[in-house]
Amino acid sequence: MGLIARASCIRRSSGVSCEYYRLELQFVQLVESLGIPRAGFLFLTEERMFDLRFPFGIDTTTFYRMRVPTSLLSPGLPAEQWTTLFRQELTELQGYFSSHLFSTLRALHLYPFSAGSVRVYLVLFDTRTDVEEGALAADLHGDASGEERVRSFILAVQARFSFIEASRPVYPRQPELAPSCSQLEFALNNQRMANLFTISINQSALPPAVLQEELSMVRRCCALSNQLLTLVGNDNLASCVASRELRVVVFSSFPVDPELYLNQLTRGVSAYFVNHAENSLLITSSGTTRAQTDVLRFLQYETGETCR
């Protein structure tokens, strides 16, 4: 059974109808029509790095490794046309792949486009296990119907670009999320307290993945975690302590009811869920505190790491 058939069966059986899953299904349909199941988006960040987002068909090691500096991959490739980089041109990028994927890699096919002000490359990973040598490149560069399918999909991506942005890897104790002493002092002033919550993604309550692969669930949980981090906001704190678990600190003048807070978060990520969204996120409370060291320990940062 091909990718489209498998994805369609899963979609029918699970009643998938929300925006995130529709975009997943459209992407699966596109890459199968192009003749290759390994694809994703290289997203140009403010740090001038190309991060891999919304990947399909590759291993999780490559997903987490692929942050390629623009010194190794030019952001100036011609827009809205395919550029093929063959294996001999990719030796400097070897460290950004898993050893297994790079050992089978023949070429990368890149299709640059813009989503607002962001430069994005649709990327296809051409490996020896997927297509006959040379067949894919010939089809990409000479198939008008394939070009039209890509452009139609790009329009769908541009309309739902937040899902691509959100699907970046989540790392435990990300340095950019670590609070400073002054931030904690400001948040806890005027008799305010810190409400300590642990938010867990209940994987078993999510609809079946479009493709039954480990990466599908990893990608989805990363997207959910990043969306939750956005919803927590700059006035509160959060830390990813595992791929499916966040520690959240909500500052307030009174204790916050954990179930009410969970309901707010669940509504905010409803585009990622279909049915029974209330069961897809779980919350536990560790009480309240007014001590900076308690907050840091709860977020799993060392007390001397940010407050000096």
FIBA-690616 format. One record per residue: residue in three letters; x, y, z of N, C-alpha, C, CB in turn. Coordinates in steps of 0.02 Angstrom, whole numbers, padded with zeros to 5 digits, always signed. Glycine has a CB too. Example, Ala and Ser with C-alpha at 12.3 -4.5 7.8 and 13.67 -1.06 7.14 Angstrom:
! FIBA-690616
Ala+00660-00284+00390+00615-00225+00390+00660-00165+00390+00565-00224+00452Ser+00642-00112+00354+00684-00053+00357+00645+00002+00394+00704-00030+00286
This chain:
! FIBA-690616
Met+00042-00060+00000+00000+00000+00000+00044+00062+00000-00048+00000+00061Gly+00031+00109-00046+00071+00170-00051+00055+00219+00004+00060+00202-00117Leu+00093+00273+00004+00084+00323+00057+00015+00353+00056+00136+00379+00050Ile-00010+00371-00004-00076+00403-00008-00130+00356+00016-00090+00426-00080Ala-00127+00293-00005-00178+00245+00016-00177+00236+00091-00168+00178-00018Arg-00118+00229+00120-00113+00221+00193-00139+00283+00228-00040+00208+00214Ala-00120+00342+00204-00142+00404+00236-00217+00412+00231-00107+00464+00204Ser-00246+00395+00173-00318+00402+00164-00356+00354+00210-00337+00390+00092Cys-00331+00292+00217-00364+00245+00262-00363+00270+00333-00329+00176+00258Ile-00306+00295+00355-00300+00321+00423-00347+00380+00432-00228+00342+00438Arg-00350+00424+00382-00392+00484+00387-00465+00464+00393-00381+00530+00327Arg-00488+00415+00352-00558+00395+00355-00574+00362+00422-00574+00347+00298Ser-00528+00322+00447-00542+00285+00509-00542+00329+00570-00492+00229+00517Ser-00506+00386+00567-00499+00427+00627-00539+00491+00623-00427+00445+00638Gly-00572+00505+00567-00611+00566+00561-00569+00628+00561-00661+00569+00616Val-00508+00624+00536-00463+00682+00538-00492+00738+00496-00393+00663+00513Ser-00499+00797+00526-00527+00853+00489-00495+00919+00506-00600+00857+00501Cys-00449+00921+00554-00422+00985+00574-00365+01006+00527-00396+00983+00646Glu-00345+01069+00533-00299+01099+00485-00231+01063+00483-00289+01172+00500Tyr-00205+01047+00541-00138+01016+00544-00137+00950+00505-00117+01003+00617Tyr-00187+00908+00515-00188+00843+00483-00203+00849+00409-00239+00797+00516Arg-00242+00899+00390-00254+00910+00318-00188+00927+00283-00305+00966+00308Leu-00148+00969+00316-00084+00987+00286-00038+00926+00281-00050+01043+00326Glu-00037+00885+00333+00002+00823+00331-00018+00780+00271-00007+00782+00396Leu-00083+00771+00263-00108+00728+00209-00090+00758+00141-00183+00719+00214Gln-00097+00823+00133-00079+00855+00069-00005+00846+00053-00096+00930+00071Phe+00037+00849+00105+00109+00841+00094+00125+00770+00073+00148+00860+00157Val+00093+00721+00105+00103+00651+00086+00082+00640+00014+00063+00605+00133Gln+00025+00669-00006+00002+00662-00075+00051+00693-00124-00067+00695-00083Leu+00079+00751-00106+00126+00784-00151+00189+00742-00160+00145+00853-00124Val+00220+00721-00105+00285+00687-00112+00277+00619-00146+00318+00678-00044Glu+00220+00586-00136+00211+00524-00173+00201+00537-00247+00150+00484-00144Ser+00165+00591-00264+00156+00606-00335+00222+00624-00369+00107+00664-00344Leu+00270+00650-00330+00336+00666-00356+00383+00606-00356+00368+00723-00316Gly+00362+00551-00325+00400+00489-00329+00450+00479-00274+00434+00486-00393Ile+00443+00515-00218+00492+00506-00164+00457+00518-00097+00552+00554-00172Pro+00467+00475-00047+00433+00482+00017+00471+00522+00069+00417+00416+00044Arg+00530+00547+00053+00571+00581+00104+00575+00655+00087+00643+00550+00107Ala+00546+00696+00131+00541+00767+00115+00532+00808+00178+00483+00780+00066Gly+00537+00873+00170+00527+00919+00226+00537+00990+00202+00575+00903+00284Phe+00547+01036+00249+00558+01106+00233+00620+01130+00270+00496+01150+00252Leu+00663+01165+00235+00720+01199+00266+00700+01272+00276+00785+01193+00223Phe+00699+01292+00339+00671+01356+00361+00728+01402+00381+00620+01346+00420Leu+00736+01459+00348+00790+01505+00363+00773+01546+00425+00804+01552+00303Thr+00812+01536+00479+00798+01568+00543+00834+01635+00548+00818+01523+00601Glu+00818+01673+00601+00852+01736+00613+00926+01727+00627+00819+01773+00671Glu+00945+01667+00649+01016+01652+00662+01053+01633+00599+01021+01597+00714Arg+01021+01640+00541+01051+01622+00476+01069+01548+00474+01114+01665+00464Met+01023+01508+00498+01030+01436+00495+00968+01409+00459+01037+01405+00566Phe+00978+01356+00420+00922+01320+00391+00903+01263+00437+00940+01294+00319Asp+00845+01268+00469+00819+01216+00513+00772+01171+00473+00784+01246+00575Leu+00774+01107+00486+00727+01061+00454+00661+01062+00492+00756+00989+00452Arg+00606+01073+00456+00539+01075+00486+00492+01028+00447+00511+01148+00486Phe+00442+01003+00482+00388+00963+00452+00415+00906+00408+00342+01009+00410Pro+00463+00867+00434+00492+00815+00393+00449+00752+00389+00561+00797+00419Phe+00455+00716+00334+00422+00652+00324+00473+00602+00297+00361+00659+00275Gly+00469+00540+00320+00506+00486+00289+00579+00481+00307+00501+00492+00218Ile+00604+00524+00352+00675+00519+00371+00679+00496+00444+00711+00588+00362Asp+00739+00490+00470+00748+00468+00538+00750+00528+00586+00812+00425+00545Thr+00737+00515+00649+00735+00570+00698+00804+00600+00710+00706+00545+00764Thr+00857+00561+00700+00925+00588+00708+00937+00646+00660+00978+00533+00698Thr+00918+00636+00597+00926+00690+00548+00882+00749+00565+00909+00664+00477Phe+00822+00737+00589+00777+00791+00608+00810+00836+00660+00711+00763+00636Tyr+00841+00806+00710+00871+00846+00764+00939+00875+00744+00879+00804+00826Arg+00973+00844+00698+01040+00868+00679+01038+00925+00628+01081+00812+00651Met+00988+00927+00586+00992+00969+00527+00977+01042+00544+00943+00945+00475Arg+01030+01078+00561+01030+01151+00569+01091+01176+00530+01033+01174+00646Val+01080+01190+00467+01135+01203+00420+01148+01278+00414+01119+01172+00351Pro+01209+01300+00426+01224+01372+00419+01222+01393+00346+01292+01388+00450Thr+01206+01457+00334+01202+01482+00266+01271+01483+00232+01172+01551+00265Ser+01324+01477+00270+01391+01472+00240+01399+01407+00202+01445+01478+00294Leu+01358+01356+00218+01362+01292+00184+01304+01280+00136+01363+01237+00235Leu+01250+01317+00144+01193+01310+00098+01167+01380+00083+01136+01265+00130Ser+01174+01400+00021+01158+01469+00002+01083+01483+00008+01181+01482-00069Pro+01064+01541+00038+00994+01561+00040+00972+01594-00024+00982+01607+00098Gly+01017+01600-00074+01002+01637-00134+00988+01595-00195+01058+01682-00149Leu+00966+01533-00187+00948+01492-00244+00888+01521-00281+00934+01419-00222Pro+00882+01510-00346+00826+01539-00385+00759+01517-00357+00832+01518-00458Ala+00714+01566-00350+00649+01553-00319+00603+01514-00367+00616+01618-00299Glu+00562+01472-00337+00508+01436-00371+00532+01397-00432+00454+01484-00391Gln+00590+01366-00424+00613+01317-00472+00661+01269-00437+00649+01351-00533Trp+00667+01209-00464+00706+01157-00431+00781+01168-00441+00687+01089-00456Thr+00819+01161-00387+00892+01157-00390+00912+01090-00361+00925+01216-00351Thr+00953+01053-00397+00976+00987-00374+01049+00991-00353+00966+00934-00428Leu+01063+00969-00291+01131+00963-00266+01148+00889-00260+01139+01000-00197Phe+01196+00866-00299+01213+00795-00300+01262+00779-00243+01244+00776-00367Arg+01269+00715-00230+01306+00692-00171+01375+00723-00165+01312+00617-00173Gln+01411+00729-00221+01478+00756-00219+01479+00829-00197+01512+00749-00286Glu+01422+00863-00201+01417+00932-00180+01395+00938-00107+01368+00970-00224Leu+01383+00882-00074+01353+00882-00007+01401+00858+00047+01292+00840-00007Thr+01464+00848+00031+01510+00819+00081+01516+00862+00143+01579+00809+00049Glu+01513+00929+00136+01519+00972+00195+01457+00969+00239+01531+01044+00173Leu+01403+00941+00213+01341+00936+00251+01333+00868+00286+01281+00948+00206Gln+01381+00824+00279+01374+00756+00304+01357+00754+00378+01437+00717+00291Gly+01386+00798+00417+01374+00797+00489+01304+00817+00510+01422+00842+00523Tyr+01264+00841+00462+01196+00862+00478+01145+00808+00462+01178+00925+00439Phe+01169+00750+00440+01127+00692+00426+01145+00636+00474+01134+00669+00352Ser+01100+00588+00481+01120+00525+00513+01167+00489+00466+01057+00481+00531Ser+01209+00446+00493+01256+00408+00451+01219+00364+00401+01303+00366+00494His+01162+00336+00423+01124+00292+00378+01095+00331+00319+01068+00257+00417Leu+01063+00388+00333+01032+00425+00279+01085+00451+00230+00991+00484+00306Phe+01140+00477+00256+01190+00504+00211+01222+00450+00168+01244+00542+00250Ser+01228+00389+00196+01260+00335+00158+01218+00315+00097+01270+00274+00203Thr+01153+00328+00099+01109+00310+00043+01090+00370+00000+01046+00277+00068Leu+01112+00430+00020+01090+00491-00014+01124+00500-00082+01105+00552+00031Arg+01083+00514-00133+01110+00530-00199+01108+00605-00213+01071+00493-00253Ala+01055+00639-00189+01048+00710-00204+00997+00741-00158+01029+00721-00278Leu+01000+00807-00151+00946+00847-00122+00915+00888-00178+00973+00893-00064His+00849+00890-00179+00813+00932-00228+00779+00988-00188+00761+00890-00270Leu+00795+01049-00204+00773+01107-00166+00728+01152-00208+00833+01148-00139Tyr+00671+01172-00179+00624+01216-00213+00612+01277-00168+00556+01179-00230Pro+00647+01333-00180+00640+01392-00136+00575+01429-00148+00699+01439-00147Phe+00545+01454-00094+00488+01498-00099+00487+01542-00037+00421+01458-00107Ser+00442+01590-00036+00436+01635+00021+00368+01627+00053+00447+01708-00001Ala+00367+01630+00120+00306+01632+00159+00308+01695+00200+00297+01567+00205Gly+00276+01748+00175+00285+01813+00206+00356+01836+00194+00269+01811+00282Ser+00391+01852+00248+00461+01874+00242+00511+01818+00253+00474+01929+00293Val+00486+01756+00260+00529+01699+00277+00548+01661+00214+00494+01652+00327Arg+00612+01646+00207+00638+01606+00152+00634+01532+00171+00711+01626+00134Val+00603+01492+00129+00592+01421+00143+00612+01380+00081+00518+01407+00163Tyr+00643+01322+00094+00657+01275+00040+00617+01211+00052+00734+01259+00037Leu+00574+01194+00005+00547+01126+00003+00605+01081-00017+00486+01120-00047Val+00617+01028+00022+00675+00985+00008+00653+00913+00001+00728+00992+00065Leu+00678+00880-00051+00668+00809-00061+00734+00773-00053+00637+00795-00132Phe+00734+00719-00015+00794+00679-00002+00794+00620-00051+00797+00655+00073Asp+00835+00624-00101+00839+00573-00154+00889+00520-00133+00858+00605-00223Thr+00865+00461-00116+00909+00407-00093+00907+00348-00141+00890+00384-00023Arg+00957+00305-00135+00961+00246-00179+00904+00198-00167+01028+00211-00169Thr+00872+00202-00111+00819+00154-00095+00751+00175-00121+00814+00145-00020Asp+00745+00235-00151+00679+00261-00169+00664+00260-00243+00673+00331-00144Val+00708+00285-00284+00693+00293-00356+00752+00270-00397+00675+00366-00372Glu+00738+00256-00461+00791+00238-00506+00836+00299-00517+00763+00213-00574Glu+00900+00286-00524+00949+00340-00530+00933+00385-00589+01020+00311-00537Gly+00928+00450-00575+00915+00500-00626+00842+00511-00643+00950+00480-00688Ala+00798+00464-00625+00728+00471-00644+00694+00529-00610+00690+00407-00629Leu+00705+00537-00545+00672+00590-00508+00694+00659-00533+00686+00583-00433Ala+00759+00669-00540+00783+00734-00563+00754+00752-00631+00860+00735-00566Ala+00750+00704-00676+00723+00718-00742+00650+00738-00737+00730+00656-00787Asp+00612+00704-00695+00541+00720-00687+00532+00790-00657+00506+00668-00644Leu+00571+00806-00606+00564+00870-00572+00578+00928-00619+00611+00874-00512His+00629+00923-00660+00651+00979-00701+00614+00983-00767+00724+00974-00713Gly+00573+00933-00783+00541+00936-00848+00467+00921-00848+00574+00889-00893Asp+00437+00913-00790+00367+00893-00786+00324+00953-00767+00357+00836-00734Ala+00285+00979-00814+00243+01038-00801+00188+01023-00751+00213+01064-00867Ser+00159+00963-00755+00106+00946-00708+00133+00940-00637+00072+00880-00728Gly+00194+00913-00630+00225+00910-00564+00239+00979-00536+00290+00871-00567Glu+00261+01024-00579+00273+01093-00558+00209+01126-00533+00303+01135-00616Glu+00154+01112-00567+00090+01141-00547+00067+01112-00479+00036+01127-00600Arg+00079+01048-00468+00062+01018-00403+00102+01050-00347+00074+00942-00404Val+00166+01062-00359+00208+01094-00308+00182+01164-00293+00281+01097-00331Arg+00166+01202-00344+00143+01271-00333+00076+01273-00297+00137+01308-00400Ser+00032+01226-00313-00032+01222-00277-00021+01206-00203-00078+01170-00308Phe+00026+01161-00190+00040+01144-00120+00072+01202-00083+00086+01083-00116Ile+00116+01240-00117+00147+01298-00085+00094+01347-00063+00197+01332-00133Leu+00041+01356-00101-00013+01401-00081-00046+01376-00017-00066+01406-00137Ala-00054+01310-00011-00083+01282+00051-00036+01293+00109-00097+01207+00042Val+00029+01285+00098+00079+01296+00150+00077+01369+00174+00149+01278+00126Gln+00075+01415+00127+00075+01486+00145+00014+01504+00187+00078+01529+00082Ala-00042+01470+00175-00103+01484+00214-00100+01454+00283-00163+01459+00177Arg-00057+01404+00294-00054+01370+00359+00018+01368+00383-00082+01298+00353Phe+00055+01421+00372+00127+01420+00383+00144+01412+00457+00158+01482+00357Ser+00099+01430+00502+00114+01423+00573+00129+01351+00592+00056+01449+00615Phe+00100+01302+00556+00113+01232+00571+00184+01213+00551+00062+01188+00534Ile+00209+01241+00496+00278+01228+00476+00326+01259+00526+00291+01256+00405Glu+00312+01321+00545+00354+01355+00594+00358+01317+00660+00329+01426+00606Ala+00300+01291+00682+00296+01259+00748+00330+01191+00750+00225+01251+00768Ser+00343+01160+00693+00367+01091+00693+00443+01086+00699+00344+01055+00631Arg+00474+01134+00734+00546+01130+00745+00560+01083+00804+00576+01201+00759Pro+00620+01055+00808+00636+01010+00863+00632+01044+00931+00706+00981+00854Val+00613+01006+00981+00612+01030+01050+00668+00995+01088+00542+01016+01084Tyr+00708+01035+01122+00765+01008+01160+00754+01020+01234+00831+01040+01137Pro+00772+00972+01277+00767+00984+01349+00810+01043+01371+00788+00921+01388Arg+00783+01083+01416+00819+01139+01446+00850+01184+01393+00873+01113+01494Gln+00808+01207+01346+00833+01252+01294+00860+01316+01325+00778+01268+01243Pro+00922+01335+01310+00953+01394+01342+00912+01458+01334+01022+01405+01315Glu+00880+01466+01276+00844+01529+01265+00782+01535+01308+00824+01534+01192Leu+00760+01479+01339+00702+01482+01384+00722+01492+01457+00662+01418+01377Ala+00786+01490+01472+00808+01497+01542+00795+01568+01567+00883+01480+01548Pro+00763+01575+01625+00748+01641+01652+00810+01673+01684+00692+01638+01704Ser+00811+01739+01685+00864+01776+01719+00841+01794+01789+00884+01840+01679Cys+00889+01813+01831+00872+01834+01899+00824+01894+01899+00935+01852+01939Ser+00839+01943+01856+00797+02003+01854+00727+01986+01831+00828+02056+01808Gln+00721+01939+01785+00655+01918+01762+00615+01886+01818+00661+01869+01703Leu+00648+01843+01858+00613+01812+01914+00595+01862+01967+00657+01757+01944Glu+00640+01908+01982+00626+01959+02032+00566+02001+02012+00687+02004+02043Phe+00563+02021+01948+00508+02061+01924+00442+02021+01927+00521+02085+01852Ala+00445+01957+01907+00384+01917+01905+00356+01903+01975+00398+01851+01871Leu+00399+01900+02025+00377+01882+02093+00367+01943+02138+00427+01835+02125Asn+00371+02003+02110+00363+02062+02153+00289+02073+02169+00392+02124+02119Asn+00276+02120+02214+00208+02139+02234+00167+02079+02258+00172+02171+02175Gln+00199+02036+02296+00165+01979+02327+00137+01929+02277+00109+02004+02371Arg+00165+01928+02217+00142+01878+02168+00173+01811+02183+00159+01901+02096Met+00141+01758+02158+00164+01689+02170+00175+01654+02103+00114+01650+02214Ala+00213+01600+02106+00225+01558+02047+00184+01494+02054+00301+01542+02039Asn+00139+01482+02006+00101+01420+02002+00140+01370+01960+00029+01432+01973Leu+00154+01311+01987+00198+01263+01955+00156+01206+01924+00249+01234+02005Phe+00156+01202+01858+00117+01151+01823+00161+01109+01777+00061+01185+01782Thr+00145+01046+01772+00176+01002+01722+00123+00984+01671+00206+00938+01756Ile+00137+00998+01607+00091+00983+01552+00121+00925+01513+00080+01046+01506Ser+00082+00872+01505+00105+00813+01468+00060+00802+01407+00106+00750+01513Ile+00091+00783+01352+00053+00765+01292+00036+00691+01296+00093+00781+01227Asn-00028+00676+01295-00052+00607+01299-00054+00578+01229-00122+00603+01333Gln+00000+00546+01209+00008+00523+01141-00048+00476+01120+00075+00488+01132Ser-00071+00434+01165-00122+00384+01148-00189+00415+01132-00130+00335+01204Ala-00200+00478+01154-00264+00511+01140-00263+00549+01074-00281+00558+01196Leu-00205+00556+01043-00201+00591+00979-00227+00546+00924-00129+00614+00965Pro-00253+00574+00870-00274+00533+00813-00214+00496+00784-00307+00576+00759Pro-00226+00440+00749-00171+00404+00719-00130+00448+00672-00196+00342+00680Ala-00065+00436+00669-00022+00475+00625-00040+00460+00553+00052+00459+00639Val-00030+00510+00510-00042+00501+00438+00002+00444+00411-00028+00565+00400Leu+00064+00441+00434+00108+00385+00419+00128+00352+00484+00170+00408+00378Gln+00126+00286+00486+00143+00251+00547+00220+00245+00554+00111+00181+00548Glu+00251+00299+00573+00323+00301+00582+00338+00340+00645+00359+00331+00520Glu+00395+00327+00675+00413+00361+00737+00415+00437+00727+00480+00337+00762Leu+00440+00458+00670+00448+00530+00657+00381+00566+00657+00483+00541+00591Ser+00328+00534+00635+00263+00567+00633+00242+00591+00702+00210+00520+00605Met+00249+00548+00752+00230+00568+00819+00279+00618+00849+00224+00507+00864Val+00344+00609+00835+00394+00657+00859+00379+00727+00831+00465+00635+00840Arg+00367+00729+00766+00352+00793+00733+00290+00826+00764+00342+00783+00657Arg+00239+00786+00774+00176+00812+00801+00185+00837+00872+00121+00759+00799Cys+00220+00799+00914+00231+00820+00983+00274+00883+00986+00263+00764+01024Cys+00323+00889+00941+00363+00950+00939+00319+01010+00921+00421+00943+00889Ala+00276+01001+00871+00232+01056+00851+00186+01077+00908+00191+01036+00790Leu+00159+01028+00943+00115+01043+01000+00154+01079+01055+00084+00979+01027Ser+00213+01054+01070+00253+01085+01124+00271+01157+01107+00317+01044+01135Asn+00290+01169+01045+00308+01238+01026+00247+01284+01027+00340+01239+00957Gln+00189+01257+01008+00129+01298+01012+00111+01313+01085+00070+01263+00977Leu+00120+01264+01128+00107+01275+01199+00155+01327+01228+00114+01209+01239Leu+00218+01325+01208+00266+01375+01231+00245+01445+01210+00336+01359+01203Thr+00217+01451+01150+00192+01516+01128+00133+01539+01170+00172+01512+01054Leu+00088+01492+01185+00029+01510+01224+00047+01528+01296-00020+01452+01224Val+00099+01498+01324+00120+01516+01392+00137+01589+01395+00180+01473+01414Gly+00168+01615+01343+00180+01687+01337+00242+01711+01373+00121+01724+01364Asn+00260+01774+01360+00321+01803+01388+00314+01822+01462+00340+01863+01349Asp+00253+01827+01486+00243+01847+01556+00252+01788+01604+00175+01877+01566Asn+00253+01727+01577+00262+01667+01617+00324+01631+01593+00199+01621+01613Leu+00338+01573+01622+00398+01535+01605+00380+01463+01587+00448+01535+01665Ala+00423+01433+01546+00413+01363+01528+00479+01332+01511+00364+01357+01468Ser+00483+01267+01519+00543+01229+01502+00521+01161+01475+00590+01221+01563Cys+00552+01140+01420+00541+01072+01394+00587+01025+01431+00553+01069+01316Val+00560+00981+01471+00602+00934+01508+00604+00866+01475+00576+00927+01580Ala+00560+00854+01426+00560+00793+01386+00521+00808+01323+00528+00732+01426Ser+00523+00762+01275+00491+00775+01211+00416+00784+01216+00507+00720+01162Arg+00386+00757+01269+00313+00761+01276+00293+00792+01343+00282+00692+01269Glu+00339+00829+01374+00324+00857+01440+00353+00927+01447+00352+00812+01496Leu+00311+00973+01470+00331+01042+01483+00321+01057+01557+00291+01092+01440Arg+00367+01096+01584+00357+01126+01650+00338+01199+01639+00422+01119+01695Val+00282+01220+01668+00256+01288+01657+00249+01323+01724+00188+01285+01621Val+00271+01386+01726+00265+01427+01786+00221+01487+01768+00335+01451+01812Val+00163+01492+01800+00116+01546+01789+00118+01593+01849+00044+01519+01776Phe+00133+01656+01838+00137+01705+01892+00069+01740+01900+00192+01757+01878Ser+00047+01745+01963-00018+01776+01976-00020+01800+02048-00076+01726+01963Ser-00073+01838+02064-00082+01862+02132-00122+01813+02174-00118+01929+02132Phe-00146+01760+02144-00186+01710+02179-00175+01642+02146-00263+01729+02178Pro-00189+01587+02180-00178+01521+02150-00221+01511+02088-00194+01466+02201Val-00192+01483+02036-00226+01470+01973-00252+01398+01972-00180+01484+01912Asp-00315+01390+01955-00344+01323+01950-00313+01286+01891-00422+01327+01943Pro-00282+01228+01902-00247+01194+01848-00293+01172+01791-00211+01134+01874Glu-00353+01150+01807-00398+01127+01754-00422+01184+01711-00458+01090+01785Leu-00435+01242+01741-00455+01300+01701-00398+01322+01655-00476+01358+01747Tyr-00337+01320+01681-00280+01338+01640-00270+01289+01583-00216+01342+01683Leu-00280+01224+01598-00273+01174+01545-00326+01185+01491-00281+01103+01575Asn-00386+01204+01510-00439+01217+01461-00419+01273+01414-00505+01233+01495Gln-00387+01325+01441-00363+01381+01400-00311+01357+01349-00334+01437+01443Leu-00264+01316+01373-00213+01291+01327-00243+01245+01274-00159+01253+01367Thr-00289+01203+01294-00320+01156+01247-00355+01193+01191-00368+01109+01283Arg-00392+01245+01208-00426+01285+01156-00375+01316+01109-00470+01340+01188Gly-00318+01336+01136-00267+01369+01095-00234+01323+01045-00216+01399+01139Val-00234+01258+01058-00202+01210+01012-00253+01166+00977-00151+01167+01050Ser-00315+01189+00974-00368+01147+00946-00356+01128+00873-00435+01182+00953Ala-00318+01169+00836-00305+01153+00766-00263+01091+00758-00271+01212+00731Tyr-00230+01069+00813-00188+01009+00811-00226+00946+00831-00127+01019+00856Phe-00288+00955+00854-00327+00899+00879-00389+00889+00836-00346+00910+00952Val-00421+00831+00846-00483+00818+00811-00538+00809+00863-00478+00757+00765Asn-00544+00749+00890-00594+00735+00941-00560+00725+01009-00636+00673+00922His-00598+00737+01062-00574+00724+01130-00510+00762+01145-00563+00649+01140Ala-00507+00825+01125-00447+00864+01137-00432+00871+01211-00454+00933+01105Glu-00485+00868+01252-00473+00876+01323-00432+00819+01353-00539+00882+01360Asn-00429+00762+01318-00389+00706+01342-00319+00705+01314-00424+00641+01325Ser-00304+00750+01268-00239+00748+01235-00185+00784+01274-00244+00779+01167Leu-00205+00827+01320-00158+00861+01365-00176+00844+01437-00159+00938+01354Leu-00126+00828+01476-00136+00813+01547-00098+00864+01588-00113+00740+01564Ile-00124+00881+01647-00092+00931+01689-00088+00905+01761-00130+00998+01687Thr-00032+00919+01793-00025+00907+01864+00004+00970+01896+00021+00845+01879Ser-00017+00983+01957+00006+01043+01993+00056+01024+02047-00054+01080+02023Ser+00109+01063+02051+00158+01055+02105+00153+01111+02156+00230+01053+02077Gly+00094+01143+02158+00081+01195+02207+00107+01263+02186+00113+01176+02272Thr+00118+01306+02235+00141+01374+02222+00203+01389+02263+00085+01426+02238Thr+00240+01440+02242+00300+01460+02279+00313+01534+02265+00361+01416+02260Arg+00352+01565+02310+00376+01633+02298+00453+01635+02298+00349+01681+02352Ala+00484+01576+02295+00557+01571+02299+00586+01560+02229+00578+01514+02346Gln+00635+01602+02211+00666+01595+02145+00699+01527+02136+00718+01651+02136Thr+00732+01503+02187+00767+01439+02181+00718+01382+02168+00808+01424+02244Asp+00658+01385+02199+00608+01334+02186+00586+01335+02113+00547+01344+02232Val+00578+01394+02085+00558+01400+02015+00610+01370+01969+00546+01474+01997Leu+00674+01386+01981+00728+01360+01939+00733+01284+01944+00794+01392+01959Arg+00727+01258+02005+00731+01185+02012+00672+01151+01977+00731+01165+02087Phe+00614+01181+01982+00555+01152+01949+00564+01150+01873+00492+01192+01968Leu+00593+01203+01846+00606+01206+01774+00666+01164+01753+00616+01278+01752Gln+00700+01135+01802+00759+01093+01793+00819+01132+01766+00743+01036+01746Tyr+00824+01195+01787+00885+01233+01776+00923+01237+01843+00870+01305+01749Glu+00988+01234+01839+01028+01240+01900+01018+01310+01929+01102+01226+01886Thr+01016+01314+01995+01002+01378+02027+01057+01430+02013+00995+01370+02102Gly+01117+01408+01999+01171+01456+01984+01180+01467+01909+01235+01432+02013Glu+01139+01434+01869+01148+01436+01796+01125+01503+01767+01110+01379+01764Thr+01072+01531+01795+01046+01593+01767+01049+01650+01816+00975+01584+01744Cys+01049+01636+01881+01050+01689+01931+01120+01694+01960+00999+01675+01988Arg+01155+01746+01942+01224+01755+01966+01229+01823+01999+01275+01749+01908
